[in-house]
Amino acid sequence: MMSTVLFSRRRPTSTRGVPEFFPQKELEYPPSFHARVISCATLEVLQVYLAWRQNACHSDNLCRTCFWMLIRSGKTIEEAKEALKDCQKEEKNELLFQRFGINYKKLPEMFRQGSCIFKTEVEVVVKYDEHGNPIKRLRRKPNIVHTQNIVAKKFWNEQLVLVKELGGFEDEIAKIKTEYVKSFLFENKLLPSTYIVIRIDGCHFHRFSDIHGFEKPNDAQALNLMNTCAVAVLKEFHDIVFAYGVSDEYSFVLRKNSQFNQRQASVYKTDNIFSSQIVSAIVSFFSTMYAMKWKEFFPQKNLKYPPSFDGRAVCYPSEEILQDYLAWRQVDCHINNQYNTCFWMLVKSGKTKAEAQQCLKGTQTQEKYELLSRQFGTDYSSLPVMFRQGSFVYRMKLQEVVVDHSNIIERSFWKEYSSILEEMPAHTSAANECTQTSVSAS
């Protein structure tokens, strides 16, 4: 049996908290995360991988605890680094105890050992019978555990859900072999000298829009929220030069000479579409920004649950092919919006959804124009251009990021905005660099 692990690590940010856990602080900057997929061919490989991550947690936390205690005692950053240089585990424990009176083993388990989350079966009341007696059923609920050794046979094999889903551990791990773990980490790189397009799409957004009462067929506030998130992405990731969005999707174009994250993609690849660290960094930043900006656009509505987006990376070798891709997305915007406009006008006029679908079955563009004009007195071409053509985001020559709405299908658009795809030196700001995951536990 093969197990798949999604490894995620936060990119460095200057976040200042969220209301539930930091009620006195505002989230001033959205975090983003990058991820990779690691395939564990056997349960033994999974066991070694988890042991490696927990060992890294312990080593990193011990080092950070020593470092910050030295800083708080008056040392400079450089002095603290020098004091810990080549310092072994026992020496760090001794430093904490002798100099600061801290027994490292008595620090909170979550700091030293990390957190383990898995589902356990618990009895919950699902309803009451006619006599008022509770009827209980087994349901799976997430459970957070902190334990010294998550891959110990005793701990793992006592968790019936883990044994049932993944299997039980047969042996203890005596020593973690770093090279063995590294053999399962693959780094694919996206093709050089190509435009990278990161396309993100909302997951189950029909349900999300229904629950949050979005206006049909278009909610201007929801679309403007998407646009605001796209602007933030361009400001954060300077190698992104252009973005086009419609409904719950956005396509972000990275410059041809971009070395963002060294163009690395993770192990999962299907038909030249990568699930990559680049994708996860952009998608997570966009998702967090969406939740962060929600109240600015929907002050009277609570965000009942956070949205999620999936993403993919595609390489386009030339400007012409890239422009064809973007034209395809705008054509799709027009087709879908015209259909949805007709559909919801019919529904609002009293037809059922099935009847509206039947009315529109097989209709062409001109017929839909006539339906809107004849039955509802609506001139489709007079509807807001954002609904009909989507939105594009770009960086002006003065580096100001702006949102606009126009026909990007015609070549004349790209002649007018020729500077968008002009090659510039690859940007090297910290905002463009995802922290690389080290396989070293030190």
Order of alpha helices (4+ residues) and beta strands (2+ residues): beta-beta-alpha-alpha-alpha-alpha-beta-beta-alpha-alpha-alpha-beta-beta-alpha-alpha-beta-beta-beta-beta-beta-alpha-beta-alpha-alpha-alpha-alpha-beta-beta-alpha
